[in-house]
Amino acid sequence: MLWVAIIGLVMTVAAVAMAGRRALFLVKLATVGPPAPERIAYAKANVGQEIKAQLVEVFGQKKLLKWTASGVAHFFVMWAFFILLTVYIEAYGAIIQGAITGRPNFHIPLIGTWGVLGFLQDFIAVACLLGVVAFAVIRVKNSPKTLGRGSRFSGSHLGGAWLVLFMIFNIIWTLFLARGAAAANGNFPYSSGAFVSLALGDVLPHSELLEEIGLLLHIGFMLVFLVIVMNSKHLHIFTAPLNVLFSRRPDAMGAAPELRVDGKTVDFEDEDLDPEKLGRGKIGDTTWKGFLDFYSCTECGRCQSQCPAWNTDKPLSPKMLIIDQRDHAFAVAPYLMAASNEHAGQDVLALLEKPLVGEDGVIHPDVLWSCTNCGACVEQCPVDIEHIDHILDMRRYQVMVESSFPSEAGVMVKNLENKGNPWGMSEMKRADWIEELDFEVELVEDKMPEDAEYLFWVGCAGALEDRAKKTTKAVAELLHIAGVKFAVLGPMEACTGDPARRLGMEYLFNMLAQQNIETLNEAGVKKIVATCPHCFNTLANEYPQLGGTYEVVHHTQLLAKLVDEGLLTPITPIEEKITYHDPCFLGRHNKVYSQPRDIMSKVPGVQTQEMHRHKDRGFCCGAGGARMWMEERIGKRINTERVDEALTTNPDTVSTACPFCMVMLGDAINEKKNSGEAKESLEVVDVAQLLIKSVKSPS
């Protein structure tokens, strides 16, 4: 056995050296860009949440198990890596003990002869083998050659995936060869439990050479697999837990990331601020967390399969957004890490200075501007890659440094700058809806009225857009009926800045946010109710970044609470079949799924029918990410796709809880009515409109 030990240890030293060299390269590459101290600070401040995320997402495979077949297969393959570490301890122990004593009958102290451990080792190995077969079948059925763009593996590096499956298969069969031969030779530590290994021991010949070859093959395939993993997309085996650890959002997505330069939050008043460093213009501007996203991508395509842009024939694939950046980073890595590139040729310098976004850049502008910020990609990613953060950082550079963005959005930006709302209407019109009510609504003048429990944040759409004003009036009337005292800012209210921030115009967002925070703080506002999910998300999650911290609820949350408490009682039946559309910034971004549905369930007569894609897999209306103010010129309109899905439920009404969704879905439904594809009576209403209709007795 001495020769076996020598070969095994030499192979191990060589493989570990190659893997270690690659690991050092990856660390050095990831740290060429600016730091991300906020990631470490967040992890330290939320230790409990981070431990839960590791247990649930990494060890529990929560996100992957949503995709039942592939999720179960991955669960067993992943746990095989953990459990079969004991087999490698036994294998190395066997070759070392065999070299010393001449007999490779090593067992792990204390637990190494337990039949339970032997059974677990064999069971997980068999489950892993079945998982590999399942992966192969899934890849064949979902082959891009067969499904084309419809395959979630479209664009992935398929050869590497097949190589890894082949290597895992080799590891498993050599495991059973080594264990079966050990059992045949009387060197196996388990007398029961290891059902496959013991069965093989009964049929394999008594041969020390066969056992030695089995051990070397098993260790050898594992070491080759290690080197392959360190140089392939399967690097996620090591980096995924880290990526989950340093994710900003272990649950809901919430706030957009703050704009940072050299790891520090940007102060636009700073005279020394280098405007060229705003956002991300080149791959070298990527933080180590961004590189961790690159390293962790499994190329599984779950993000791509859920992306509304990709599903309506637009060029954005969240998967390829990450892969293309990663491939470019590896291509320029030697030059990025070099102390100087003074002797590099023009072709090398051109590659190094290649812009992230551009007609000839790493990412095409049409890819960048197709994103609605809906979060479907982040929600489905099993390793917590934050695609939206990458897109926002690139947008910030394009908007604030290059002044390059869709022309229609420029009108929205000017309106926000000059009038404080995207439509450019007078701020005095913000209170016009109050005149249409038959009761008084208090306006905040300097301070919140003493008897007002909530500030009702009406929002630009809720105050100025005719369809959204119906929701505003319904909510105000419901609060009045329930006896909840509230006040509104009226002309003092300005846009929260969400469209500007999601466009990438961080400076304008900062200006609007600071203005609103000053107004709210001076008025002594503590609790806010908002009807727009975009306002809700910005007020609740993003204003604290600038010092504005309030208790913010969405109107569906408050109304559901009032119904539960008996302060609002739906009485009048609404005999309609209704399908509910989840707003992205209410659902995926803030995990508010149940309350709108709870309200509808309390309305007599309502029959609810879910669309195929709902809740965390809900399909976007197309308005997020400032897309509300950009023309949709490529592929099928996202709102049309969503309405087509709604029509499959044959609804009488489509309900939602967002003014942007009402506009987008309403426009698509009107088109369907004109073409005769939808019945004339079909309409889009807010959940609050359904509730007020039932709460009020028929006149």
MOVENVEN-V177258 format. One record per helix or strand of 2 or more residues. SS is the DSSP state (A for helix, B for strand). FROM is the first residue (numbers start at 1). LEN is the number of residues. If there is no record, write none. Layout:
BEGIN
ss:SS from:FROM len:LEN
ss:SS from:FROM len:LEN
END
This chain:
BEGIN
ss:A from:2 len:29
ss:A from:37 len:9
ss:A from:47 len:13
ss:A from:62 len:4
ss:A from:68 len:16
ss:A from:85 len:17
ss:A from:115 len:27
ss:A from:144 len:7
ss:A from:158 len:27
ss:A from:195 len:9
ss:A from:208 len:23
ss:A from:233 len:13
ss:B from:260 len:2
ss:B from:264 len:2
ss:A from:275 len:3
ss:A from:283 len:3
ss:A from:288 len:9
ss:A from:302 len:5
ss:A from:310 len:3
ss:A from:318 len:19
ss:A from:346 len:7
ss:A from:365 len:4
ss:A from:376 len:5
ss:A from:387 len:14
ss:A from:407 len:13
ss:A from:427 len:10
ss:B from:442 len:2
ss:B from:454 len:4
ss:A from:459 len:6
ss:A from:466 len:17
ss:B from:486 len:3
ss:A from:490 len:3
ss:A from:498 len:6
ss:A from:506 len:18
ss:B from:527 len:4
ss:A from:533 len:14
ss:B from:551 len:4
ss:A from:555 len:10
ss:B from:577 len:4
ss:A from:594 len:9
ss:B from:607 len:2
ss:A from:615 len:3
ss:A from:627 len:3
ss:A from:638 len:10
ss:B from:653 len:4
ss:A from:659 len:16
ss:B from:683 len:4
ss:A from:687 len:9
END
